[in-house]
Amino acid sequence: MSDPALDALMLPFAEGRIARVPGALFLGARAGAALHASQWPGLACVQGFRPQAQALERAGFAVRAEADPDPARRWPLVLALPPRQREAARALYAQARALADAGATVVASVPNDEGAKSGEADFARLFGAAGSLSKHKCRVFWARADAGGDPALAAQWREADAPREIAPGWWSRPGVFAWDRIDAASALLIAQLPDTLAGEGADLGAGSGVLAAAVLERCTGVRGLDLYEADARALALAERNLAPHAARVRLGFHWHDVAAGVPGRYDFVVANPPFHAQGRAPRPELGQAFVRAAAAALRPGGALWLVANRQLPYEQALAGAFAEVRTVVQRDGFKVVAARRAP
Ligand SMILES: C[S@@+](CC[C@H](N)C(=O)[O-])C[C@H]1O[C@@H](n2cnc3c(N)ncnc32)[C@H](O)[C@@H]1O
């Protein structure tokens, strides 16, 4: 799959504008042809999104979900592919600055339609005047970590995406899905969920645990619930948010790519599946893979409760895998579907 931001990020190295220093740190790292085109000894990748972390591992790179926990460690070069959410991107620039050695270069790449202009302006506030180029509908910008900028602002932005209690007992942070609200589709599914779900269940693409919390609050017959989520930060929040239920119900938290299937066997599954991967282009095959993963993980007679944008083409995948498929409600551009496996 093409990755213009990664292709653009590698350009200043390919053109010799920035030296390809061994032992560099890559925040928000992604695998791709431009990265693999030449050797990069000792490149340490940070990627909290499971499918991308696995792709990097398959390509032979060392990957962590979070940056090195050693606060004293400094890197001779820091590359960054910032997330789209602005506070989270600001926090990443500030993290890059904090982790860069004196004299190290920090370089970032942002697609034009994901806030390249504001990203470059934020970068310049932290680092001072920066070098830059435009290519592949992206902006690439770089600077020496110690060249200028504003250390006080860097300290402030370091906390820009820190976890916070956004409602009593509910923790979230910028950058995770619908971080400061309940997503409208999830709210519609929650409104329709029956209180009869029971036994062992799974939440596929669980985010910070919104659907799981609704299930646990409403369905007293639930004995166990496994949350599967690709975003390590969202999963950590879910674990914190659901902690009050842990004394009553067995809870599992899995940093996992649901599109590859899930290992358990369940009486019910709930999901608000993703339909975008990285980038803005819709990827309905992702939601279809979630439907197939749910069907394969359900016991005979098991039920799937799913919400999706109304126009997403999940019907064929549902009909192919379930004995009964019922549209429970269609409202505000979303549909809630209940599907049951043959007994
Ligand atoms: C539409 S959100 C729903 C989140 C949460 N269930 C809610 O209702 O607020 C989809 C979630 O799926 C996660 N996700 C995306 N791709 C995934 C994958 N391949 N495997 C597991 N989770 C994935 C996203 O990080 C996101 O948290």
Ligand as a Chemical Component Dictionary entry (heavy atoms), coordinates in Angstrom:
data_LIG
# 
_chem_comp.id                   LIG 
_chem_comp.type                 NON-POLYMER 
_chem_comp.pdbx_formal_charge   0 
_chem_comp.three_letter_code    LIG 
# 
loop_
_chem_comp_atom.comp_id 
_chem_comp_atom.atom_id 
_chem_comp_atom.alt_atom_id 
_chem_comp_atom.type_symbol 
_chem_comp_atom.charge 
_chem_comp_atom.model_Cartn_x 
_chem_comp_atom.model_Cartn_y 
_chem_comp_atom.model_Cartn_z 
_chem_comp_atom.pdbx_ordinal 
LIG C1  C1  C 0  -14.993 2.940  15.423 1  
LIG S1  S1  S 1  -13.783 2.726  16.687 2  
LIG C2  C2  C 0  -14.751 2.042  18.018 3  
LIG C3  C3  C 0  -14.093 2.170  19.367 4  
LIG C4  C4  C 0  -14.965 1.805  20.572 5  
LIG N1  N1  N 0  -15.467 0.442  20.446 6  
LIG C5  C5  C 0  -16.139 2.760  20.685 7  
LIG O1  O1  O 0  -17.256 2.318  20.418 8  
LIG O2  O2  O -1 -15.912 3.930  21.013 9  
LIG C6  C6  C 0  -12.862 1.356  16.062 10 
LIG C7  C7  C 0  -11.699 0.933  16.937 11 
LIG O3  O3  O 0  -11.027 -0.142 16.264 12 
LIG C8  C8  C 0  -9.635  0.010  16.437 13 
LIG N2  N2  N 0  -8.983  -0.707 15.319 14 
LIG C9  C9  C 0  -8.695  -0.259 14.073 15 
LIG N3  N3  N 0  -8.144  -1.235 13.339 16 
LIG C10 C10 C 0  -8.071  -2.315 14.145 17 
LIG C11 C11 C 0  -7.587  -3.639 13.957 18 
LIG N4  N4  N 0  -7.078  -4.040 12.787 19 
LIG N5  N5  N 0  -7.664  -4.507 15.000 20 
LIG C12 C12 C 0  -8.182  -4.106 16.195 21 
LIG N6  N6  N 0  -8.656  -2.868 16.421 22 
LIG C13 C13 C 0  -8.610  -1.995 15.415 23 
LIG C14 C14 C 0  -9.407  1.508  16.439 24 
LIG O4  O4  O 0  -8.185  1.830  17.084 25 
LIG C15 C15 C 0  -10.647 2.008  17.185 26 
LIG O5  O5  O 0  -10.389 2.097  18.563 27 
# 
loop_
_chem_comp_bond.comp_id 
_chem_comp_bond.atom_id_1 
_chem_comp_bond.atom_id_2 
_chem_comp_bond.value_order 
_chem_comp_bond.pdbx_ordinal 
LIG C1  S1  SING 1  
LIG S1  C2  SING 2  
LIG S1  C6  SING 3  
LIG C2  C3  SING 4  
LIG C3  C4  SING 5  
LIG C4  N1  SING 6  
LIG C4  C5  SING 7  
LIG C5  O1  DOUB 8  
LIG C5  O2  SING 9  
LIG C6  C7  SING 10 
LIG C7  O3  SING 11 
LIG C7  C15 SING 12 
LIG O3  C8  SING 13 
LIG C8  N2  SING 14 
LIG C8  C14 SING 15 
LIG N2  C9  SING 16 
LIG N2  C13 SING 17 
LIG C9  N3  DOUB 18 
LIG N3  C10 SING 19 
LIG C10 C11 SING 20 
LIG C10 C13 DOUB 21 
LIG C11 N4  SING 22 
LIG C11 N5  DOUB 23 
LIG N5  C12 SING 24 
LIG C12 N6  DOUB 25 
LIG N6  C13 SING 26 
LIG C14 O4  SING 27 
LIG C14 C15 SING 28 
LIG C15 O5  SING 29 
# 
